[in-house]
Amino acid sequence: MNGMRQNVFSGGQWEDEVGYSRAVKVGNQVSVSGTAAVQPDGSVYAPGDMYAQAQRCFELIDRALQSAGATMLDVVRTRIYVTDISQWQEAGKAHSERFQSVRPATTLVAVSALIHPDMVIEVEADAIINH
């Protein structure tokens, strides 16, 4: 069973349309798809607010990891995509609040746009379960 694949779904509007999983677990590795700040109804959470959206992204990533049997403590890599690099410190602050004790490898880059104009950040995470 160690190599079995487990797809985790959130029910998000784009999962079926694009054909992806919120997260995929194979063995002790979990990859969480790009996560944007969305509300349960699919609307954008805190439009334009980098810090609040980053916090929401990490909340949703945490939920996906838990569904796959992992925690934020298992995260080994994050990738942060922002639409306004001048606000990188707000994204970094939210990341530090979640990962100060874990210190995963990370990348933070600017992109020209995300799937909705009110979204200013999207985050991916990879975890290795060691418990």
Secondary structure as UniProt FT lines:
FT   TURN            2..3
FT   STRAND          5..8
FT   HELIX           13..18
FT   STRAND          23..26
FT   TURN            27..28
FT   STRAND          29..36
FT   TURN            40..41
FT   TURN            47..48
FT   HELIX           50..67
FT   TURN            68..69
FT   HELIX           72..74
FT   STRAND          75..82
FT   HELIX           85..87
FT   HELIX           88..99
FT   TURN            100..102
FT   STRAND          105..110
FT   TURN            117..118
FT   STRAND          121..128
//
